[in-house]
Every structure is written in structure tokens, then in C-alpha cells.
Amino acid sequence: MQRLPGKARSRQEVLRECEAEVAKMRGYIPRVLWDFLIPDLSRAFRWRVQLDCGCTTEVLTREDGTPPHEAQWKDHRSPLPPGQMTCHHDDSPPPPYRVIAEWGDRREVTFPADPIEPSDDTDPRVWSVLRRDEPHTSAFWEVTLACGHVEEAIAPSLDWVPASGPRRAAPERVQQMSAEFEDAWRANPELQTERDREHTRRMLADGWPAPEPERLCYSCPRVRMILAYERVGWLVPRQRQSRKATSTTPTPSRSALERRLRKAESEAERLRAELDRIDQGPLRPD
């Protein structure tokens, strides 16, 4: 933690923005879920953080115990690794391909039939091959990439599982595809970017696996590392608790304590005698 250049925003301004956002959330979140999904602003603590891109921004955490570089900030899909935050820049590089390191949860999505006419940027001949004229369902798997970020991959079929491994094309077909791609690249050098061209070559060298072992990571271009942070304070000021006055009662003398002890022992003896009489029951005449 260190003192960062610049000044924090006005607390009142930040509080007004947060209150407006909370009011908006209450408009579309069911009341029964408010305690779970809507932040308690009275427990929000403000920080300023400096990122490796040179930007300094403000963030809020729940309570003040976890500093920003230890928290997990969310991206478009899931929490980022600790110490990372997003910060958009217009000159950020394009998403890179990353190797899939881990397969996670699965979900199914049903799509309607594709439209008959292709979009303006799609060749009609290509569309005639790709188009699905019936509704179809696809399986999407959540994947963690080697960079630690999370994306989704489409399975080649509904019954596919990661333990099955990728399905590959026949060697003859891969050889034919390689020649076709090389011809297409020579005819149109701008058909693919250098990034996508190298990816295609890797997939061809691997037998054209499905699903592909690489995915584009859309988090990497906008993720930054937290270099330093500064405490700002509570979003809602906390009332100072008055300290209880420290007791100044003097310690009793030894003689006083001995008198209290004898009195307590005498009372204990009397109570034991009462218990004995109760245990013996009422006296009966001879």
C-alpha cells in the first residue's frame, strides 16, 4: 500500500452514483433476492488502485479487510485471477489464442433454423453449405485457458465429453484442406490475419481437431495487473463508537477478600444443610 498520485473522487459523488445503481437494481431484481444480489453500501470500502497500463482508478470492496490485489474482480464471464482488473484501451491488441487448460461446466442451447438469405458479409455459396434449415441444439463447455481466463467452447456433438478427446479428420482430408488453404491465402493475402492464419496451420498440423484445443481469449487484451493501491475510506461514514470508561475501582485488600470468602463459605454450608434435609424427606411420628 502506498500514496498514489492524484486525488480520490468526492465521496458524495461516488455515493450518489452507487445509490442510483442500487435503486436501478431494485427495479429488476426480485425483492427476495435483494440481500444476496444488491450490495450493502454501508459495508463498502473505497480504494484507489494503480494498474500496469498507467491508469489509476477507484474500486469498492465489501468491508476493508481484503486489499484490491487479493480480491477477484469479475470480467465479462467469471472472476479473474487475483491481482487482475479490466481496463479498456482503444489501442489494445486483438484477442490472442490460448490453449485450453481445463474443462468446466456444460450447458445446452437450442437455436432456431437459420434464415434462408445470408448476411451481407457471407458468400451465398458458403452459406448454402453452412446453413441449418432445422432448429438445432449445441453443447457449450466452460473452459479455463492457460492464461487463467474463462471462455466457452462448442462440443462437436451433444454426447461429447472432454474424456472423449478431440475428433480429427482423415489424413487425406487434412492434406487436401492444407492445400486449399494455401491456395486461398495466395489468392487473397487478407483472407485471414496472421494470428488466424497461424492458428489454422496449427489446427491442420494437429489433424483438424474438434473441439479445437485453443480458444480466443477476449479477456487478455483488457486485463491489467494491480501494481499499487491506496485506502480511501468507507463509502458511508461510520459513527465513532465512544469508548467505555475504564474502571478505576481499586483492588480490594486481602483482609476484605478473606471476609468475603468466609461469608461465601458460610452461605455454602447453610445451603448444603438445606439440601440434606430435603433429601431425608419429612419426619414421621413414631
Secondary structure, DSSP 4 states (H G I P E B T S, - for coil): --PPSS-PPPHHHHHHHHHHHHHHHHHHS-GGGHHHHS--GGGEEEEEEEETTS-EEEEEEESSSS-GGGS--B-SSSBPPTTEEE---TTPPPPPEEEEEEEEEEEEEEEPPPPSSPPTTS-HHHHHHH--SS-EEEEEEEEEETTS-EEEEE-SSTT--GGG--B---HHHHHHHHHHHHHHHHH-TTSS-HHHHHHHHHHHHTT--BS-SEEE-SSGGGEEEEEEEEEEEESSPPPPPPPPPPP-PPPPPHHHHHHHHHHHHHHHHHHHHHHHHHHH------
